């Protein structure tokens, strides 16, 4: 079998897609077709007109696989539920499904490297400090993975 054409590899999206990295300061990315059109902080109840929602589903991993405490993950899961409540069938991605085991700084560089010039401008225009920017960058990475513009771990 020969190589797939671009339209065979990338799903067609006709409705707006929102991707969420949940947390106390939740990041989101909004996509029209295959293009990032907006990103920033998502507040509970906001949909930005999106018909489809994709989000990082918090996971508790076996001992030693995560530095997060289980109670913190439970709180994060509750927050994810509140943020995705406006959609009837939000699509979850476990962290390992979209980012693998790649260190955060390498993953962020890979995500940014996949963006078109105007998409990168959308992110940079936010002027966020590093402590907040990673939330939005993760939301963008989830979108890139879902839209098949990026493989697991940013490849």
N, C-alpha and C positions, 0 to 999 in steps of 0.2 A: 504494500500500500504506500502511495506517495505522500509527500507532505500535505498537511491540511491547509486549506486557504484561510485567510484571515477571518472570514465570516463563519467558517466552520469551527475555528478555535475560540472565538469570542462570542458569548451569548448576546443576542439582540435585546436591548432594554428600551422599552418605549415609555415607561413611567419613570418618574424620579425615584431614585434609590438613595436611602440614607443608611450610613454605616456608623455604628456607635461603639466607642470604647468607653464602657461604663465606669463610673467612679464618682466620688464626691464632686470632682471637676471633670465632668464627662466631655470627651471630645467627639465631634461628628464630622462626617464628610458627606456632601450631597453631590450626587452624580446624575447627569442627564446623558443618556446613552452611555458612552464609554468615557465621558469627560467629567472631570472634577469641576464643579461650578461654584461651590461654596464650602466653607469649613469653619469650625470654631467650637465654642462651648455650647453644649446642649442642655437645656433646662427641661424638667419634667413637664410633659404635656405638649411640648413643641414637636411638630412634624415636618415643618418647612415644605409642606405640600407633597411629601414623599408617599407613594403608594406601597413601596416595598422597603422592608427594614432588615438589615443584616447587623449582627452584633457579636461582640466577643462574650461568650458564655463563661462565666467564672467556674473554675474547676479546683477541687481539692485533690492534690496529688499525693501519692504515698510518701511516707516519711523520707526526708532527705532530698526529695525531688523539687521542693519549693521552699523559699524562705518565708512565705506568707503563713500567717497563723490561720487555722481553720475558721475561727470565729470571724476574722476579717473577710475571708472569702464568702462566708454566709451573708454578711452585711452587704458585700459587693453584689451578690446574686440578687438580694432584695432590691437593691438600687437598679440593677439591670432590668428587673421585672417592672419597676415603676417607669423607667425610661422607654421601654418597648411596649407598654400598655396600650398606646393608641393603635397598634397594628394587631390584626387578628392572628396572623401567622408569621411572626418574626423568625428569621433564619439564623440559627446559632452557629458560631465557629468556636471550637475550643482553642485556647491559645496555641497548642502544639499543631493544630491543623493549618493555621495560617502563618505563624512565625517560626515554628520549629524550635530548635534550641539555640538559635542565633543570639549572641549578645546584643543588648539594646542599642549600643552605639553603632554597631555594624548594621543592624537591621534598619535603623533610622537613615543611615547613609544610603542604603540600598533603596528604600522607599522613595526618598527624595530624588535619587538618580533615575527613577522610573517616570517621574512627572514631566509633562510638557512644560515649556517655558511659562505659558499663561497659568497653568495649574500651580506651578511653584510660586508664581507671583501671588496667587490667592492665599497660599500658606504664609508666605513671608509678610504680606500686608497686615497680618494679625499682630505682628510685633510682640509675640508672646515670649516670656522667659522660658528657659529650658525646662523648668519645673512644670510648666503647663503645655508647652509645645509638643512634648512626647505623647500626650493624650490625643491630640489632633492628628499627629503623624501616625499613631497606631490606627486611628479610625480610617485614615487614608489607606494605610496598608491593608486593612480588612477589605476595603473597596477594591483595591488593585487585585487582591487575591480572588475575590468573588467574581470580578469581571474578567478574570484570566489574563490580566495584564502583568501579573507577577506570580511566580511559583512560591511554594512554601519557603519561608526564610528569606524572601526577597530575591530569589533567583529568577 
